[in-house]
Amino acid sequence: MTGYLWIKSLHVISIIAWMAGLLYLPRLFVYHCAAPAGSEMSETFKIMERRLLRAIMTPAMILAWITGLTLAIQAGFFLSGWFHLKLTLVLIMSGSHGYMSRCVRTFAADANEKSHKFYRVLNEIPTLLMLVIVVAVIVKPF
C-alpha cells in the first residue's frame, strides 16, 4: 500500500505541474500575439514558451500518464465507468497539449496567424476538462 500512495503522490504532483503549464502557455500566446515578430519581446516569449513546454509540461504529462496507468492497473479501474470518462478526457487533454506544442513551433517560426481571442478561448479548454475529470474521479458518478 505504501508504494501505491507514493505513486499516487507523484501522479497528483505531475498533474499539478502539467495543468499549470496548460493554463499558462495559452496566456503566453495571448501576450505573444501583441509582440511584433522579431522583436526582443517576441524572442523572449519564444524562449519562455519553449522552456515551459520542454522542461515542465511534457515531462509532467509523461509522468502523469505513467503513474496514472500504473494506479489504474493496480487498483483495477479499467472496469469502472468513471475511469472511462476520465481516460477519454485525459486523451483530449493530451491532444490539447499536442496542439499547444504545435502553436509553440508556429510562434517560433514567426508564422502565427491566430488572434489573441483565439488563445483566450484555447486557455479555457484545459480548465473545463479538469473540472469534469476531478468530478469524475472524486464523485465517481458511474
C-alpha positions as CSV (number, residue, x, y, z in Angstrom):
1,M,0.0,0.0,0.0
2,T,2.9,2.4,0.7
3,G,4.1,2.1,-2.9
4,Y,0.6,2.8,-4.2
5,L,0.5,6.0,-2.1
6,W,3.9,7.1,-3.4
7,I,2.8,6.6,-7.0
8,K,-0.5,8.4,-6.3
9,S,1.5,11.3,-4.8
10,L,3.7,11.5,-7.9
11,H,0.6,11.4,-10.0
12,V,-1.0,14.4,-8.3
13,I,2.2,16.4,-8.4
14,S,2.7,15.7,-12.1
15,I,-0.9,16.7,-12.8
16,I,-0.5,20.0,-10.9
17,A,2.7,20.8,-12.9
18,W,1.0,19.7,-16.2
19,M,-2.1,21.8,-15.5
20,A,-0.1,24.8,-14.5
21,G,1.6,24.7,-17.9
22,L,-1.6,24.0,-19.8
23,L,-3.2,27.1,-18.2
24,Y,-0.1,29.3,-18.5
25,L,1.1,28.5,-22.1
26,P,-2.0,29.9,-23.8
27,R,-1.8,33.0,-21.7
28,L,1.8,33.5,-23.0
29,F,0.3,33.1,-26.5
30,V,-2.2,35.9,-25.8
31,Y,0.6,38.3,-25.0
32,H,2.9,37.0,-27.7
33,C,0.3,37.9,-30.3
34,A,0.8,41.6,-29.3
35,A,4.6,41.4,-29.8
36,P,5.9,42.3,-33.3
37,A,7.7,39.4,-35.0
38,G,11.4,39.5,-34.5
39,S,11.2,42.0,-31.6
40,E,13.0,41.4,-28.3
41,M,9.7,40.8,-26.6
42,S,8.7,38.2,-29.2
43,E,12.1,36.4,-28.8
44,T,11.6,36.4,-25.0
45,F,8.2,34.8,-25.4
46,K,9.6,32.2,-27.7
47,I,12.2,31.2,-25.0
48,M,9.5,31.2,-22.3
49,E,7.1,29.1,-24.3
50,R,9.8,26.5,-25.4
51,R,11.2,26.1,-21.9
52,L,7.7,25.8,-20.3
53,L,6.8,23.1,-22.8
54,R,10.0,21.1,-22.8
55,A,11.1,21.4,-19.2
56,I,7.8,21.3,-17.3
57,M,4.7,20.4,-19.4
58,T,5.9,17.5,-21.4
59,P,7.8,15.7,-18.6
60,A,4.8,16.3,-16.3
61,M,2.4,14.9,-18.9
62,I,4.6,11.8,-19.4
63,L,4.8,11.2,-15.6
64,A,1.1,11.7,-15.2
65,W,0.4,9.1,-17.8
66,I,2.9,6.6,-16.4
67,T,1.7,7.0,-12.8
68,G,-2.0,7.2,-13.8
69,L,-1.9,4.0,-15.8
70,T,0.1,2.3,-13.0
71,L,-2.5,3.3,-10.5
72,A,-5.3,2.2,-12.8
73,I,-3.8,-1.2,-13.3
74,Q,-3.0,-1.7,-9.6
75,A,-6.5,-0.7,-8.5
76,G,-8.4,-2.3,-11.3
77,F,-10.0,0.9,-12.5
78,F,-10.3,-0.2,-16.1
79,L,-13.7,-1.8,-15.4
80,S,-15.2,1.5,-14.0
81,G,-17.4,3.8,-16.0
82,W,-16.0,6.9,-14.3
83,F,-12.5,5.8,-15.3
84,H,-13.5,5.5,-19.0
85,L,-14.7,9.1,-18.8
86,K,-11.5,10.2,-17.2
87,L,-9.4,8.4,-19.7
88,T,-11.3,9.9,-22.6
89,L,-10.9,13.4,-21.2
90,V,-7.2,12.9,-20.4
91,L,-6.7,11.8,-24.1
92,I,-8.4,15.1,-25.1
93,M,-6.2,17.0,-22.7
94,S,-3.2,15.3,-24.2
95,G,-4.4,16.3,-27.7
96,S,-4.7,19.9,-26.4
97,H,-1.1,19.6,-25.2
98,G,-0.1,18.4,-28.6
99,Y,-1.9,21.4,-30.3
100,M,-0.2,23.8,-27.9
101,S,3.2,22.2,-28.9
102,R,2.3,23.0,-32.5
103,C,1.5,26.5,-31.5
104,V,4.9,26.9,-29.9
105,R,6.5,25.8,-33.1
106,T,4.3,28.2,-35.1
107,F,5.3,31.2,-32.9
108,A,9.0,30.1,-33.0
109,A,8.8,30.4,-36.8
110,D,7.0,33.8,-36.6
111,A,4.1,32.2,-38.5
112,N,1.2,32.7,-36.1
113,E,-2.0,33.8,-37.8
114,K,-4.4,33.4,-34.9
115,S,-5.7,36.3,-32.7
116,H,-5.3,36.8,-29.0
117,K,-9.1,36.0,-28.7
118,F,-8.4,32.5,-30.2
119,Y,-5.8,31.8,-27.5
120,R,-8.1,33.2,-24.8
121,V,-10.7,30.5,-25.8
122,L,-7.9,27.9,-26.0
123,N,-7.0,28.8,-22.4
124,E,-10.4,27.6,-21.2
125,I,-10.3,24.1,-22.7
126,P,-7.9,22.6,-20.1
127,T,-10.0,24.3,-17.3
128,L,-13.2,22.7,-18.4
129,L,-11.6,19.3,-18.9
130,M,-10.0,19.5,-15.5
131,L,-13.3,20.3,-13.8
132,V,-15.1,17.3,-15.3
133,I,-12.1,15.0,-14.6
134,V,-11.9,16.0,-11.0
135,V,-15.7,15.4,-10.5
136,A,-15.4,12.0,-12.2
137,V,-12.5,10.9,-10.0
138,I,-13.9,12.2,-6.7
139,V,-17.7,11.6,-7.2
140,K,-17.4,8.5,-9.4
141,P,-20.9,9.1,-10.8
142,F,-21.0,5.8,-12.6
